[in-house]
Amino acid sequence: MTLAFQPATGLLASLDLLEVSLAANVAHVRLNRPAKRNAMNDTLVQQLQTALVNLPSEIKAVVLSGAGEHFCAGLDLSELAERSVAEGVLHSRLWHGVMDSVQFGRVPVVAVLHGAVVGGGLELASSTHIRVAERSAYYGLPEGQRGIFVGGGGSARVPRLVGVACMTDMMLTGRVLDAEEGLQRGLSQYLVDDGAGFAKACELATRIASNAPLSNFAVMQALPRIADLSQPDGLFVESLMAAIAQGDEAAKSRLRDFLEKRAGKVVKSS
């Protein structure tokens, strides 16, 4: 599936390390440092946050990709400065804020993963909601070999996908996962041939954008928090969110459509 994306204007067009384009209710945000394998410096990270918080109101989903041969090779080590402990904490918290704006932002984000998805690139990918990997994708956490530690939220998000034991192995030994193992371990939910990731992501983003906004909000905001609660507390929050969602007029309209046979039933995907 392809969408007729047009370049964004105004503030979104001024972000020189990103390419932002819009099509109906879907935005495409592309990391644009291909010569650096889309390695992230502070400017790129901050521009990503700026893009996500300034999307037009009609945008209901985002496709996130990387220009060139790689999604993102992680932190740009050439710009890594010597910092005091206090400065290091503040720098890490800056990144945490940006990753939170991806995971807990206004709209769901579908990532297209190809080539290197390494270090900070894997941290960024793990903060997105749906991940489509091409067969060229590979995953690594080389911080252990660089004498540093993950600082962009990886220790909180990646183990929820692959488990603590797998992340420990990746960091201690430098183990790299290929696209197939990444799929099996939950680093991606979809695996497609090289070159097919963007079309698949657009298809999924279009489907997501058609959902009731409050349903998407509940999945993005409530579901991960419920998973962190005790079961009794989680079930109570679930009841609250379910009541709020079903009381929304959009939900009532969609339920009427289903009961009056104007909406399709659940069928197995081909």
C-alpha positions as a printed Julia matrix, in Angstrom:
270×3 Matrix{Float64}:
   0.0     0.0    0.0
   1.25    3.48  -0.83
  -0.05    6.83   0.34
   0.23   10.15  -1.48
   2.58   11.87   0.96
   3.31   15.55   0.51
   6.12   17.46   2.24
   5.08   19.16   5.46
   5.23   22.94   5.69
   5.99   25.44   8.42
   7.78   24.26  11.56
   7.82   20.61  10.47
   9.61   21.56   7.24
  12.33   23.39   9.16
  13.6    20.25  10.93
  16.76   19.65   8.9
  17.61   16.22  10.33
  14.16   14.85   9.6
  11.94   14.58   6.55
   8.29   14.98   7.49
   5.51   14.36   4.99
   1.74   14.05   5.33
  -0.97   12.03   3.61
  -4.58   12.33   4.78
  -4.45   11.25   8.45
  -0.99    9.6    8.44
   2.38   11.32   8.85
   5.73    9.94   7.68
   8.68   10.98   9.83
  12.04    9.88   8.42
  15.38   10.15  10.18
  17.6    11.92   7.65
  21.28   11.42   8.44
  22.04    8.59   6.0
  25.77    9.4    5.83
  25.89    8.78   9.59
  23.65    5.69   9.37
  21.03    7.9   11.04
  23.05    7.96  14.27
  21.27   10.18  16.76
  22.76   13.33  18.21
  20.91   15.6   20.6
  19.66   17.8   17.77
  18.04   14.87  15.97
  16.49   13.59  19.19
  15.03   16.99  20.01
  13.77   17.48  16.45
  11.98   14.15  16.68
  10.17   15.31  19.79
   9.34   18.63  18.12
   7.85   16.81  15.14
   5.7    14.5   17.24
   4.25   17.23  19.45
   3.5    19.54  16.52
   1.69   17.15  14.18
  -1.45   18.58  12.55
  -4.63   17.73  14.41
  -5.9    15.52  11.57
  -2.96   13.13  11.9
  -3.99    9.88  13.62
  -0.89    7.7   13.12
   2.81    8.05  12.28
   5.17    5.95  10.19
   8.76    6.3   11.43
  11.63    5.24   9.15
  15.27    5.91   8.39
  16.8     7.27   5.17
  19.46    5.2    3.43
  20.53    1.67   4.27
  19.86    1.73   8.02
  17.08    2.61  10.43
  19.39    3.96  13.13
  22.89    2.99  14.25
  22.41    4.48  17.71
  24.11    7.3   19.55
  26.48    9.43  17.49
  29.64    8.65  19.44
  31.58   11.36  17.58
  29.5    13.9   19.5
  29.71   12.14  22.85
  31.05   14.71  25.27
  32.77   14.15  28.58
  30.16   14.87  31.22
  29.97   14.98  34.97
  27.67   12.52  36.68
  25.01   15.21  37.08
  25.31   16.21  33.41
  25.07   12.56  32.39
  21.87   12.09  34.35
  20.31   15.18  32.76
  21.38   14.04  29.29
  19.82   10.63  29.81
  16.63   12.21  31.1
  16.48   14.36  27.98
  16.42   11.19  25.9
  13.85    9.65  28.23
  11.54   12.58  27.6
  11.83   12.14  23.85
  11.23    8.38  23.97
   8.22    9.01  26.2
   6.87   11.4   23.57
   7.01    8.48  21.13
   5.45    5.84  23.38
   3.0     8.08  25.22
   2.39   10.73  22.57
  -0.83   11.69  20.87
  -0.89    9.04  18.15
   0.46    5.5   17.6
   3.81    5.14  15.84
   4.64    2.37  13.35
   8.39    1.88  12.79
  10.01    0.52   9.63
  13.21   -1.29  10.64
  15.96   -2.09   8.15
  19.71   -2.46   8.38
  21.18   -1.4   11.71
  18.76   -1.1   14.64
  21.5    -0.68  17.18
  22.01    0.95  20.59
  19.92    4.11  20.74
  18.24    3.0   17.51
  16.92   -0.07  19.3
  15.87    2.11  22.22
  13.93    4.3   19.8
  12.37    1.29  18.05
  11.3    -0.23  21.37
   9.39    2.95  22.23
   7.2     2.64  19.11
   3.95    0.7   19.1
   4.18   -1.44  15.98
   7.48   -2.52  14.39
   7.77   -3.8   10.83
  11.18   -5.31  10.12
  12.7    -5.98   6.74
  14.98   -9.01   6.41
  18.07   -6.79   6.38
  17.36   -5.61   9.94
  19.72   -6.56  12.74
  19.68   -5.65  16.41
  22.53   -4.93  18.79
  23.36   -3.22  22.08
  27.08   -2.47  21.86
  27.16   -0.19  24.91
  28.84   -2.92  26.95
  31.76   -2.97  24.51
  31.92    0.85  24.47
  32.31    1.16  28.22
  28.91    2.81  28.63
  25.35    1.82  29.54
  22.04    2.32  27.79
  20.63    5.75  28.64
  17.65    6.27  26.35
  15.15    4.01  28.09
  16.49    0.71  26.76
  16.83   -0.96  30.15
  13.12   -0.35  30.82
  11.72   -1.15  27.36
  13.9    -3.74  25.64
  13.61   -6.39  28.41
   9.83   -6.15  28.13
  10.24   -7.34  24.55
  13.11   -9.85  24.66
  13.53  -10.59  28.37
  16.3    -9.62  30.8
  18.42  -12.67  29.95
  18.53  -11.86  26.23
  19.36   -8.19  26.81
  22.07   -9.22  29.28
  23.59  -11.49  26.63
  23.45   -8.75  23.99
  25.15   -6.22  26.27
  27.78   -8.48  27.84
  28.83  -10.4   24.74
  27.88   -8.08  21.88
  25.48  -10.66  20.49
  23.6    -9.43  17.42
  20.12  -10.69  16.55
  19.05  -11.02  12.94
  15.6   -10.11  11.66
  14.17  -13.61  12.1
  15.26  -13.93  15.72
  14.14  -10.37  16.35
  10.66  -11.35  15.19
  10.64  -14.45  17.38
  11.72  -12.45  20.43
   9.27   -9.58  19.93
  11.54   -6.85  18.59
   9.21   -6.7   15.62
   5.63   -7.84  15.11
   5.97   -8.17  11.33
   8.76   -9.38   9.06
   8.7    -8.58   5.34
  11.08   -8.72   2.41
  13.63   -5.97   1.92
  12.01   -2.91   0.39
   8.49   -3.9    1.49
   8.54   -2.42   4.98
   7.3     1.07   4.18
   4.25   -0.16   2.26
   3.37   -2.56   5.08
   3.8     0.19   7.66
   1.54    2.51   5.66
  -1.09   -0.22   5.47
  -0.97   -0.72   9.24
  -0.89    3.01  10.0
  -3.95    3.57   7.79
  -5.79    0.82   9.64
  -4.76    2.26  13.01
  -5.83    5.77  11.97
  -9.32    4.46  11.24
  -9.84    3.33  14.84
 -11.81    5.37  17.33
  -9.33    7.86  18.81
 -10.21    6.97  22.39
  -9.59    3.28  21.71
  -6.12    4.09  20.37
  -5.54    6.31  23.38
  -6.46    3.49  25.75
  -4.14    1.03  24.04
  -1.23    3.52  24.06
  -1.69    5.04  27.49
  -3.52    2.52  29.69
  -2.32   -0.86  28.44
   1.41   -0.5   29.25
   0.63    1.01  32.64
  -1.86   -1.75  33.49
   0.83   -4.29  32.65
   3.06   -2.74  35.34
   0.38   -2.85  38.05
  -0.55   -5.65  40.38
  -3.38   -7.74  38.93
  -6.1    -6.32  41.24
  -5.01   -2.74  40.55
  -4.65   -3.44  36.84
  -8.13   -4.93  36.61
  -9.6    -1.89  38.35
  -7.88    0.5   35.93
  -9.05   -1.72  33.07
 -12.65   -1.34  34.27
 -12.3     2.43  34.36
 -10.75    2.6   30.89
 -13.33    0.19  29.43
 -16.17    2.28  30.83
 -14.67    5.5   29.5
 -14.09    4.01  26.05
 -17.52    2.44  25.65
 -19.18    5.66  26.79
 -17.58    7.58  23.93
 -19.96    8.47  21.11
 -17.58    7.05  18.48
 -17.67    3.68  20.24
 -21.46    3.72  20.45
 -21.7     4.48  16.74
 -19.3     1.67  15.8
 -21.15   -0.82  17.99
 -24.44    0.13  16.35
 -22.84   -0.38  12.94
 -21.72   -3.86  13.95
 -25.07   -4.86  15.44
 -26.88   -3.59  12.36
 -24.43   -5.48  10.11
 -22.81   -2.39   8.62
 -19.37   -3.35   9.91
 -17.21   -6.3    8.96
 -16.57   -9.27  11.21
 -13.19  -10.46  12.41
 -11.63  -12.73   9.78
  -8.29  -14.45   9.47
  -5.71  -12.43   7.53
  -4.52  -13.9    4.27
